[in-house]
Amino acid sequence: MSDTAQAQVAAAARLERLWARGRALLGTRYAILGGAMSWVSERHLVSAISNAGGFGVIACGAMTPDLLEREIAATQALTTQPFGVNLITMHPQLDALVDVCLAAGVGHIVFAGGLPPGAAMRRAKDGGAKVIAFAPALVLAKRLVRTGVDGLVIEGSEAGGHIGPVSLTVLAQEILPHISEVPVFVAGGLGRGDAVAGMLEMGASGAQLGTLFAAASESIAHENFKRAFLRASARDALPSVQLDERFPVIPVRGLVNAGTRRFLAHQAETLQRFQSGELTRDAAQLEIEQFWAGALRRAVIDGDVENGSVMAGQSVGMVSDVLPVATIVSTLVEQAIAALARRGEGAGTDQRSEHSAA
Ligand SMILES: Cc1cc2nc3c(=O)[nH]c(=O)nc-3n(C[C@H](O)[C@H](O)[C@H](O)COP(=O)(O)O)c2cc1C
């Protein structure tokens, strides 16, 4: 075997070791999660990701238990591979949604939008599901581990959708060296396998991507939505802007458009109406919060990318074509292997137990 071929084989083996814990938790060939995206992560995209060796995750969003039950069944009809369901913790029927997942035999529940309530966590675990949760800071990561989560996601502010304030580079340094009890998946701004490999070397057990998959051929997102992704660069995917500290705006990263510009003007007008006494503080806050109601659906499903919310991460600049999910996944894996091979480390001799993967 040539030196290059040997380096490739060693790098592929190293990748297996680096993300072994992530693969074991997910039950997949690759420790790559397709992050749940409201309106986008439905049966077609989720099953395509799982069939490609990754881990698809249904975005429950505001679905009722009935709708979720149907979506799970439809996904199961398209794949025999493992996939998960993402539940938003403030959903008023959270317990019923957990029960739907358990009854359908969904093996993994991802709680998003806040720390999972203890009762829902216990319900999921007692029912035999693995629980994954988002850790926005080390202290919360440790608390989640104590409460029995099976895996964590740390999502940097580079990500698309609702975001926290800290970049993945910093979160990874804050959290990865200190959490060894459960596998940690990294998310936010990942567009190439090289970056995934780097994070695995820092101690991550896998990666979660959203933006790249939103533009995949199997994604049901409107062609206008995908075209907007193809045109955009990293600099076009900006967090929503809050005009006044008295009226908080939950930061959402998406492509700048007429809607994001109008949102600023809307906040200014609402502020004036509050200051003139026309609106109470609560009414003004509600006005601001309701501006984006239904806006993601408008962009994803209806294709109104000027007025809708085109949620996208900074990795949108790396979306240059509409590709099948299998191509996206295999490219990520090839890039990760090539990056590890380039490191030239331990060709055939690297016997370290990578992050307790052995
Ligand atoms: C269009 C879109 C919608 C999203 N919706 C959700 C959601 O409903 N729930 C959730 O937990 N994360 C959501 N996310 C975040 C993704 O699951 C994922 O963590 C994120 O996209 C990863 O970062 P990346 O965009 O840089 O790949 C969304 C992201 C995008 C781009």
The ligand as an SDF file (V2000), in Angstrom:
LIG
                    3D

 31 33  0  0  0  0  0  0  0  0999 V2000
  -34.0930   27.0020    9.1390 C   0  0  0  0  0  0  0  0  0  0  0  0
  -33.6490   26.5370   10.4980 C   0  0  0  0  0  0  0  0  0  0  0  0
  -34.6050   26.1780   11.4520 C   0  0  0  0  0  0  0  0  0  0  0  0
  -34.2160   25.6940   12.7150 C   0  0  0  0  0  0  0  0  0  0  0  0
  -35.1720   25.3010   13.6070 N   0  0  0  0  0  0  0  0  0  0  0  0
  -34.7920   24.7120   14.7850 C   0  0  0  0  0  0  0  0  0  0  0  0
  -35.7720   24.1500   15.6620 C   0  0  0  0  0  0  0  0  0  0  0  0
  -36.9770   24.1720   15.3800 O   0  0  0  0  0  0  0  0  0  0  0  0
  -35.3360   23.5740   16.8240 N   0  0  0  0  0  0  0  0  0  0  0  0
  -34.0040   23.5140   17.1420 C   0  0  0  0  0  0  0  0  0  0  0  0
  -33.6620   22.9680   18.2040 O   0  0  0  0  0  0  0  0  0  0  0  0
  -33.0560   24.0400   16.3270 N   0  0  0  0  0  0  0  0  0  0  0  0
  -33.4110   24.6190   15.1610 C   0  0  0  0  0  0  0  0  0  0  0  0
  -32.4490   25.0730   14.2890 N   0  0  0  0  0  0  0  0  0  0  0  0
  -31.0170   24.8470   14.6210 C   0  0  0  0  0  0  0  0  0  0  0  0
  -30.5070   23.5220   13.9940 C   0  0  0  0  0  0  0  0  0  0  0  0
  -31.1200   22.4060   14.5790 O   0  0  0  0  0  0  0  0  0  0  0  0
  -28.9870   23.3370   14.1360 C   0  0  0  0  0  0  0  0  0  0  0  0
  -28.6080   23.1990   15.4920 O   0  0  0  0  0  0  0  0  0  0  0  0
  -28.2030   24.4740   13.5460 C   0  0  0  0  0  0  0  0  0  0  0  0
  -28.7060   24.7530   12.2700 O   0  0  0  0  0  0  0  0  0  0  0  0
  -26.7210   24.0980   13.4680 C   0  0  0  0  0  0  0  0  0  0  0  0
  -25.9530   25.1440   12.9920 O   0  0  0  0  0  0  0  0  0  0  0  0
  -25.7000   25.4280   11.4290 P   0  0  0  0  0  0  0  0  0  0  0  0
  -26.9420   26.0990   10.9430 O   0  0  0  0  0  0  0  0  0  0  0  0
  -24.5430   26.3620   11.4380 O   0  0  0  0  0  0  0  0  0  0  0  0
  -25.4300   24.1310   10.7540 O   0  0  0  0  0  0  0  0  0  0  0  0
  -32.8280   25.6010   13.0430 C   0  0  0  0  0  0  0  0  0  0  0  0
  -31.8730   26.0000   12.0790 C   0  0  0  0  0  0  0  0  0  0  0  0
  -32.2600   26.4540   10.8320 C   0  0  0  0  0  0  0  0  0  0  0  0
  -31.1890   26.8390    9.8100 C   0  0  0  0  0  0  0  0  0  0  0  0
  1  2  1  0
  2  3  1  0
  2 30  2  0
  3  4  2  0
  4  5  1  0
  4 28  1  0
  5  6  2  0
  6  7  1  0
  6 13  1  0
  7  8  2  0
  7  9  1  0
  9 10  1  0
 10 11  2  0
 10 12  1  0
 12 13  2  0
 13 14  1  0
 14 15  1  0
 14 28  1  0
 15 16  1  0
 16 17  1  0
 16 18  1  0
 18 19  1  0
 18 20  1  0
 20 21  1  0
 20 22  1  0
 22 23  1  0
 23 24  1  0
 24 25  2  0
 24 26  1  0
 24 27  1  0
 28 29  2  0
 29 30  1  0
 30 31  1  0
M  END
$$$$
